[in-house]
Amino acid sequence: MKIVEYLQVGMCLKVYRVQAGISQRKMADSLGLSAATYSNYENGYSSPAIETIQDFCNILGMEVSDFFRYAVEKATGKGDDPVKNVSKNL
């Protein structure tokens, strides 16, 4: 299993983007990516570079450590699950 699969990076991207009320297309534009490329990241078909994750976090005004904290907690079954709060919006 790849680390990005273990940490569910794509799900983290989606959860934080939806919580921020930003469309996939708008986020892709903000990151300088095509909508298809960004969608592939969220759906786990490809993995974003760490620089893309840093840019993503900057756009949302969050720390990269917070992004990965959720990912680790989700992977290990610890902590809150923000997906519960977002799932009805997906």
Secondary structure by P-SEA (a helix, b strand, c coil): cccccccaaaaaaaaaaaaacccaaaaaaaacccaaaaaaaaaccccccaaaaaaaaaaacccaaaaaaaaaaaaacccccccccccccc
